[in-house]
Amino acid sequence: MSQPKVAVVILNWNGKHWLERFLPSVLGSSYSNLEIIVGDNASSDDSMAFLQTYYKQVRIVQNAVNGGYAKGYNDCLKHVQADYYILLNSDIEVPSRWIEPVIELMESDKNIAACQPKILQYADKTKFEYAGACGGFMDHLGYMFCRGRIFDECETDNGQYDTAIETFWATGACLFVRAENYWQAGGLYEPLFAHMEEIDLCWRLKNLGHKIYVCPQSSVYHVGGGTLHKTSPRKTFLNFKNNLIIVLRNLPAGLAFRVLFLRLMLDGIAATRTATKGEFAAAWAIVRAWVSFVGSMGKWRRERPQGNSLSTHSGIYRKSILWQYFYYKKRMFSELGWL
């Protein structure tokens, strides 16, 4: 039986140093029916000249503009023929047999549209990494967290989450997605530019009746913050703004506005708390996120996809993760008592 065709697609923007460092590990992948592609987002460094000189076996897809993660991948993937795409960050090291376990899982259930491996820290491979850890989840107010990472608290990996389970979202740092389902859902939502766009895609895939999974039998090692560090005010702005957008886009209309009203109060508390710690740029980023979101709310409402849902989806935490974390001091996913 022939293996499905897999395309590893690395989106690059002025990332020669990451390609130098981590592309060799990707080229060492043991999966045989594999194409490795670098989609370049109009870089101004010499990363493409570097590839053309030293890695001629890697196909380059040149995008005309830097459209961020979402448009960058949409533009690039139009030129890729494969059964599965792997959207891989350039700052990730992979072991040789990282693809096979995930593809085997997805092939065993054709309703799995997207999946991720276990994401561990490159600097400390005993710990889960912020961007995805061991699968993404969401509470009923739209706050995201992971199996192995709640807010900034990253757990040590002791094998406690080594079961493949259905999740709510899979990380965009290393996203395995069935190509036909990617386009069935309309691809990534380009106005998000960067951050939360993979969650929006996974939510739309679930609304179409598909499953999202994590496969801990595969592990990869992520540096993180390769484009924007998690403490960057720009990243804070995008995370808060884009989270509000995907809540409005994907929740049923009546529920969306009830959730957003509660979020206005909670995010206001978050901004105040951040400011009291002296992190004024981050606090202002939260305020700017709300101003930007409200200013374009009509656009987000007009572009809501069909089939908005929530109640039947796996991976939704029916309590408040904020309350569990800050009031009950629950720092580990296993303490939440729901799976």
N, C-alpha and C positions, 0 to 999 in steps of 0.2 A: 504494500500500500504506500503510495507516494506521500511525502510530507507536504503540508500546505505551504504555499509561498509566503514568506515573511519578509517584510521590509523594515529594517531599523532606520528611522529617519531622525537625524539630529539637526535641530534648528540652531543656526549659528549667527551671531552678530558680534563682530570684533572679538572672537573667542579663540584666536590662534593658540593661546597658552593652554586652554582646556583641551583642544584637539590634540596638541602635542602630548599632553599628559595622559589622556584617557582613551583616545581613539585606538591605540594598540590593543587595549583589552577587549574592545568591541570587535576588532578584527580577529581576535583569538576565539571568537564564539564557535562552539562545536556544531551548532545547527547547520545542516547542509544546504537546505533550500532557502538561501538567505541572500538578500541584497542590502548593502549598506549605502545610505544616501545622506549627504549633508545638504540641507536646504539653507541657503545663505540669504539673510535679511538685509541685503544692500550694505554689507560691511565696508568700512573704510580702512581696515588694517590689511595685512598681507596674508590673511588666513586662507584665502582661496588659492593664491600663488603657492603657498606652503603645501596644500593638498595636491595641487597639480604636479608639484615637483616630487613629493615623497610618497603620496598615496594615490596613485593613478587608478587603483582598483575601486576607489570610492567614487560613486557618481555624484556630481554636483548639480543641484537645481538652483538656479539663480533667480531670486525674487527681485522685482523691480524696485520695491520700496521696503522699508522696515515697518511692517504692519503689526509688529508685536507677535506674541505667541499665537494668537487666534488666527489672524489673517495670514501670518507667515506660514503656518501649517496648512491652512486651507489652500493657499496658492501652491505650495509645494506638492501636496498630496494629489492634486489634479494630474500630476505628471508621474504618478507611481501606480504600477499595476501589481497588486498582491492580494492574498486572501486576508492577511493580517498586517496592520501597521503597528509598529512600536514607536511611540513618540518618546524619545529619550533625550534627557538633558545632557548637555555637553560636559557637565561636571560630575559625571557618574562613572565609577569603575565597576566593571562586571566580571564575574568569574566565567569560565569557559562554558559551563552548562547552565546558563541562566534562562534560556529561552524554552527549552524542552518541557520543563514541568508546567509552565503556564499554558503553552499550546496544547499539551495533553489534557489539561483540565478543561480548557475551552472547547476542545474537540469532543470531549465526553458529554457535553451539554450544549447543544447548538443555540440555546436561549441565553447563554452568557455572551453579552455583547462586548464587555470590557472587563479588564482584570489588571491587577498590579502584583508585583512581587513584594516581598518584605523589603522595606527601605531602612538601611542602617547607616550610621554616621561613618563617613570615610575616616575621620580623625580618631574615632573610637568605635570600632566595629562590634563592641558589645552593647551599644546603645541604639535604640530606635532613632530615626532621623525625623526632624520636624515635618518635612513635606511628604506626608503619607503614612509613615510608620508601618503599621500592619493592617491598613485598611481604613477608609474614611467613613465617618458617620455624621449625623446632624441631629440636633435636638429640635423640639417642636417650634422653637422661635427662630430657627435658621442659623444657629451658631454651629460651626463645624469643629470636629475634633476627630481623633484617630484612636484606633486600638494600639495602645503603646505610647500615645502622646495626647495629653489634654492641655490646651493652651501652650505654655512654654515648657511644660514638664514632660521630659522624654524619659521613658522607663529603660531599664537595662533589659536586654533580651535574654531571658533564661529559658526560652522555648515555651513560655506560657501561652503564646498565641499561635502555635504551630499547626493549627487546624485551618484548612481552607473553608471560608464561610462567605455568605452573601453579605455585602456591605451596601452603603448608600452611594459612595463615590470612590473612585480610584484616582490616585495621584497623577497629575500631569507630568511629573518628573520622570516617570517610567510607565507609560500608559499603553497597555496592549489593547487593541480595539479591532473588532472584526470590520473589515473595510466596507462591506455592504451596509452594515448598521451605522457606521460613521456617516455615510452620505444619506442614508434613510432618515437620520435625525437632523440632517441639514448641516453637518460639520460643526465646527466651533463658532460661537457667536462673536463676530468680529468686533463689535463696539466695546467689548470688555477689554480688548487689547492684551492685557496680561493679568493673571491672578483670578482664580475662581472659575475660569472658563471651562476647565475640565469637569468641575462640579455641575455647572449648567448643562454640559453635554451629557453627563451621567444621569442627571435628573430627567432630561428629555428622553433618554434611552429607556429609563424605567417607566416613564409615562407611556411609552410605546409597547410596554409589556416585556421588556428584556431584563436581564439580571446583570448586576455588577458584583465582581468577586475579588477576593484577595487570595493569592497562592503563596503561602509562606515557605513552600518547598524550594522556592527560588529567592535568592537574596542579592541585592545590589547595594553599592556603597556610594552615598551622595555627599558631596562637599556642602552644598546648600548655599544660597545667597550669591550664586554665580553672576546673576544680573543685578538683583537688588537684595541687599542684606535684609534679614527679617526685622531689624531695628530701624530701617530707613523710613523716614516720614512719607516718602513717595509710595513705598510698599504698604504702609499703614493706610494711606489714602485709598489706594486701589483695592485693598482687601475689604475695607468697610464699604466703600461705594459699590463695588461689584457684588458683594454679598447682598446688599439691599436690592440691587437690580435683579439678581437671580431669584430672590424671594418674590418680588413683584411679578416676574415673568412666569414663574412655574407653580405658584400656589393658586388655588381657586380664588377668584377676585375678592369675594367677601372676606375670606380668611386672610388673604394677603394684607388687606388694610388693617385688620385687627392686629396682626403680627407686627406690622410696621409701626403702629401706634405704640405698642409695648417696646419695640426696639428703639424708638426715639427716646424714651425715658431711660432705657438701660444703656444705650450708647452715650447719652448725656452724662450718666453716672460714670461711665468708663472714661470719658474725656476729662471730667473733673478729677477723678482719681489719678489719672495720668499726669495732669497738671500739678497736683499736690506733691507728686514725686519729683517735680522739677523737669519733667519731660514735655516742655511746652510745644516743641515742634510736632511731636506725636499727637498731643491733645488738639492742636490746631488742625492737624491732618484729619482727625475724626470729624471736626466741625465742617471743614471744607468738603469732606465726603458727602455729608448730609445736604449741604447747600447745592452741590453739583447734582446729586441724585434728585432732589426736589425740583431743581430747575429744568430737568429733562424728563420728568415723570411721564409727561404725555407721550414722549417717544417710546419709553419702555412699555407703557400700556399698549400702544398700537402694535408693538412687535412681539406681543405675547404669543408663544406657540400654542397649538391646539392640544387638547387633552390634558389640561392641568390637573394634577392629582397630588395626593399625599397619603391618605388614610390607609391604603393597601400596600404601601412600600415597605420593604425590609430596610433596616438600617436607620430607622427614625427612633430617637430616644424621646420618650413621651414626657420626660421630666425636663427641668431646666438644668443644663450643664453648668451654667453660672452659679446657681444655688448649690448644686452638689459640690462644686469645686471651692467656692469662696466661703460658704457657710458651713457645710459639713466636712470640708477639708479633704475631700476625696481626690487624691492625686493620680490614682491608677485606674485604668479602664476596667480592670477586674473588680474594683470596688463598687462599680455602678450597679451591679446586681441585676442585670437585665438580659444577659445572653448565657 
